[in-house]
Amino acid sequence: MPPLLAPLLSRDHLETLRQGLVRMPNLPPAPRLTAADWMGALGVFLLVFLSTFPLVVPFLLFTEVRLALRLSNLIAIVLLFVNGYVLAHHSGYRPFRTGLTMVLLGLLLVAITMALGG
């Protein structure tokens, strides 16, 4: 019961309301997860995992953290170019220019991160 309405109803009114709800014949079924819900969740998981895993690989292969970080940045920038290129190709823009714009955006983000100590 919302706090705004609770003081307006007496115990008798609340009991009458409860009994009326219990007697309702067409209550909607309890919500359940369907196969489509599970497939959507799996799709989101795979999208996030597969797009971030290449950036983690250098940290798994190299013990020197600074080298792994720079390689991870390089992989991220290459992926940005590829994604920009493919996006532009499918949407009718100039692929190379869009890929380069994405790279410049990535370089800007890396520069900001490095300036902040990352």
C-alpha positions as CSV (number, residue, x, y, z in Angstrom):
1,M,0.0,0.0,0.0
2,P,1.5,3.4,-0.9
3,P,2.3,5.5,2.2
4,L,0.0,8.3,0.9
5,L,-3.1,6.0,0.9
6,A,-2.4,3.9,4.0
7,P,-3.7,6.5,6.5
8,L,-6.9,6.9,4.6
9,L,-8.0,3.3,4.9
10,S,-9.1,1.5,8.1
11,R,-8.4,-2.1,8.9
12,D,-11.9,-3.1,7.8
13,H,-11.4,-1.4,4.4
14,L,-8.0,-3.1,3.9
15,E,-9.5,-6.5,4.8
16,T,-12.4,-5.9,2.4
17,L,-9.9,-5.0,-0.3
18,R,-7.8,-8.1,0.4
19,Q,-10.8,-10.4,0.3
20,G,-11.9,-8.9,-3.0
21,L,-8.5,-9.5,-4.5
22,V,-8.4,-13.1,-3.3
23,R,-11.8,-13.8,-4.9
24,M,-10.9,-12.3,-8.3
25,P,-11.3,-15.1,-10.8
26,N,-9.0,-13.8,-13.6
27,L,-5.8,-12.9,-11.9
28,P,-2.9,-12.7,-14.4
29,P,-0.4,-15.5,-14.1
30,A,2.9,-14.8,-12.3
31,P,5.6,-13.5,-14.6
32,R,8.0,-16.1,-15.9
33,L,11.2,-16.0,-18.0
34,T,10.6,-17.4,-21.4
35,A,13.1,-19.0,-23.8
36,A,13.2,-15.7,-25.7
37,D,14.2,-13.9,-22.5
38,W,17.0,-16.4,-21.9
39,M,18.2,-16.1,-25.5
40,G,18.2,-12.3,-25.3
41,A,20.2,-12.5,-22.1
42,L,22.7,-14.9,-23.7
43,G,23.0,-12.5,-26.7
44,V,23.7,-9.5,-24.5
45,F,26.3,-11.6,-22.5
46,L,28.1,-12.7,-25.7
47,L,28.0,-9.2,-27.1
48,V,29.7,-7.7,-24.0
49,F,32.1,-10.6,-23.5
50,L,33.3,-10.9,-27.1
51,S,33.7,-7.1,-27.4
52,T,35.8,-6.8,-24.3
53,F,37.7,-10.0,-24.2
54,P,40.3,-9.0,-26.9
55,L,41.2,-6.0,-24.6
56,V,41.9,-8.4,-21.7
57,V,44.1,-10.8,-23.7
58,P,47.4,-8.7,-23.3
59,F,47.0,-8.8,-19.6
60,L,46.8,-12.6,-19.7
61,L,49.9,-12.9,-21.9
62,F,52.3,-10.4,-20.5
63,T,53.5,-9.9,-16.9
64,E,54.6,-6.3,-17.5
65,V,51.5,-4.3,-16.8
66,R,52.5,-1.1,-18.8
67,L,53.1,-3.1,-21.9
68,A,49.9,-5.0,-21.6
69,L,48.0,-1.7,-21.1
70,R,49.5,-0.2,-24.2
71,L,48.8,-3.3,-26.3
72,S,45.2,-3.3,-24.9
73,N,44.9,0.3,-26.0
74,L,46.2,-0.5,-29.5
75,I,43.7,-3.4,-29.8
76,A,40.9,-1.1,-28.7
77,I,41.9,1.5,-31.3
78,V,42.1,-1.2,-34.1
79,L,38.7,-2.5,-33.1
80,L,37.3,1.1,-33.2
81,F,38.6,1.5,-36.7
82,V,37.2,-1.8,-37.9
83,N,33.8,-1.1,-36.2
84,G,33.7,2.4,-37.7
85,Y,34.6,1.0,-41.1
86,V,31.9,-1.7,-41.0
87,L,29.3,0.7,-39.6
88,A,29.9,3.2,-42.4
89,H,29.9,0.6,-45.1
90,H,26.5,-0.6,-44.0
91,S,25.0,2.8,-43.4
92,G,26.2,4.5,-46.6
93,Y,28.9,6.7,-45.2
94,R,32.6,6.9,-46.2
95,P,34.1,3.8,-44.5
96,F,37.7,5.0,-44.2
97,R,36.7,8.5,-42.9
98,T,34.3,7.0,-40.3
99,G,36.9,4.5,-39.2
100,L,39.5,7.2,-38.9
101,T,37.0,9.4,-36.9
102,M,36.5,6.5,-34.5
103,V,40.3,6.1,-34.2
104,L,40.7,9.7,-33.4
105,L,37.9,9.5,-30.8
106,G,39.7,6.4,-29.3
107,L,43.0,8.2,-29.2
108,L,41.4,11.2,-27.5
109,L,39.9,8.9,-24.8
110,V,43.3,7.1,-24.3
111,A,45.0,10.5,-24.0
112,I,42.5,11.6,-21.4
113,T,42.9,8.4,-19.5
114,M,46.7,8.7,-19.6
115,A,46.5,12.3,-18.4
116,L,44.4,11.1,-15.5
117,G,47.0,8.5,-14.5
118,G,45.7,5.5,-16.4
